[in-house]
Amino acid sequence: MIINIHGFTGSGNNSKYRWLQDNIQDHEIYSPTFDYSSQSPQGILDRLSEKVACCSQTKSDDLTGLYVLGSSLGAFFARCLNLLYPKLTTVLINPALAPFLPLRGYIDCRAYLALLANLAYADDNLGDESRLYVIMGDADEVINHEKMTRPLLPPNFKRIYVIRGGVHRLDLGHEVSGILKSIFGNKT
């Protein structure tokens, strides 16, 4: 299963969901829609965590074959899941890892800070980043990845793919598609 988490003004029926349907046909896709302005970040994380827990119970706590793909604000929640479940293969696209900065005035910043504070212990104890991948555009007009993404990734983290000319609503063209297919497997 692939859990697809959309960005701030997106929906579960986003371009990544449609790409997954067309290109990764050997996985079920779970792509919920969230109203980030009115739903609490803890409530969103709880809903996503329940889905991961449900999948892991059916597979004897083995997360092989379960993936998370998050874009922008959805990548914040994908990273949270990755901290809670370090064996979960997680892909972050143009992640808003500090969403209270670019989305100030649109989301409850205090609630996001509280959620991050609660998860801080997980980042300190995380030893295996081998299942975390980051794809980011070098022309992202919303998130300055040098200031708001790289400092929030683990030290010496290497699985960063920088897309030249890639803007915030990153095109799933040949380069990004190739990266995603290599991570999720391509059996179409």
N, C-alpha and C positions, 0 to 999 in steps of 0.2 A: 504494500500500500504506500502511496505517496500522499502526504498531507501538504496541501498547497495553501499558503496563508498570504492573502492579498495585502496591498498597501492601504494608506490612510483613506483615500476617497474611492477605493476600488470595490470589487465584489468578488465573490467566489467564482463567478463566471468570467474571469479575467483572461488576458492573453496567455498567461502561463498555463492556466487550466486547459485552455483549448489546445495549446502546443502539446501538453502532456497527453491529452486524448489522442491527438494525431500521431504522436511519435513514440510514446512509451506505452504500448498497448498490453503489455503483460503484467501491469500493476493496476489495482483498483485505485481510484483517485478520490480523496476526500477533500473538498474545497468549500468550507463554510464561508458565509458572509457575516462580517462583523460591522457594527456601527461604533467605531472607535470613539466618537464624541460622546456617546451616551452609555456605553458599556464600560464597566470597570476593568482595568487591565488584569487584576487578579481573577475576575470572573472569566475573562477570555482565556487566560492561561489555564485555569481549572478545567474549562471545557476541552481545550486541546490536550491537556495532560490525561484526562479521562479517556480520550480516544487512543492515545499512546498506550496507556495501561491496559485498555481493553484488547488491543492488538498483541501486546506482549504476553498477556495471560493465555491467549489462544496459541501462542508459540512457545510455551514453557519459558517465558522471560527472555527469549532470544529475540533481539531486535533486527536480525538479519532479514532483509527484504522490506523493512519499514524505513521510509525516507521522509524528510521534511524539506520543503522548498518555501522560503519566505522572501518577500520583496518589500523593501523600504521598511515601513512600520511593521509589516508582517515578518520581516527578518528579525526584528527585535524579539518577537514572540518565538520565532524559530530558534534563536540563540538561547532564549530562556529554556526551551525544551531541551536543547543540547546540553545545557548546564545540569538540568535535572536528570537527563538520560544520556550520559557521555557516549554510550555505544550506538546512539541514534545517528545515522548518516544525515547530515544537515548541510543545506546549501543556502547561503545568504546572497541575495542579489541587491546591490546598492543599499546595504543595510543602514537603517536609522537606529544604531545601537544606543544613542543618547537622544531619544525622540523628543524629550522636553526642550531641546534646543531648536530644531527647525520647526517644531509644531507648537511652540509656546503660544497660548491663546486659543488653540484648537482642541487640546486635550487637557486632562487633569494632570498637570506636571507633577504635583505632589504624589499622586497615586503611582505614577511610573517610577519616581525616585524611590518610593517605599518598596515597590516590587523589586527594583534593582538592589536595594539594601538587603532585602531578604535573601536574594540569590547570590550575594557577594561571597558567602562562604563556599559555595559550589565552585566558583571560579578559582579560588585559592587551592582547592583540593583536587582540581581536575588534572589528571596526569596524561590523558590520551586525547590529543586533538586530531588524531588520524582520520576521523570521520567528519571533520568540519571543513567546508569549502566556502570561499568568498569570491564572488564575481562583482566587479565594480567598474563603472565607466570613469574614464579620466576627465570627462567633460560634464560630470554630474553638476547640474545647476542648482540642486537643492541641498546636497550634502557634500561638504568638503571632507573627503575621505582621509586626507592626510591629518586633519585635526580631529575629526569626529568618528573615524572608524579604526584606523590602524592603532591608535593608542589604547583602544578598548579590546583589542585582540590579544591573545596570549603572546608572551615574549617569544621571539624567534619563530613566529608562525609563518609557514611557507606556502600554504595552499591558497594563494591569492591570485586570481586571474584579472588582469587589468585590460579592459577593452578600450582600445584607442578610439577616441571620438565618441565614446558611449555616454549618452545623456541619462538623466534619472529614469525615464521610462525606457529602459534598455531594450533595444530591438533584439528579438530572438533569432537573429540571422545566423549565418553559417558558423561563425566563431563561437557564439554562445550556445547554439544548438549542439555543436560538437562537444563542448565541455559537459553539458547536461547529459548527453547520450553516453559519454564515457563514465559518468558517475552513476546514472540510473540503469544503464544497460540498454541496448537497442536491439530488440528482437522483432522489429517490424519488417 
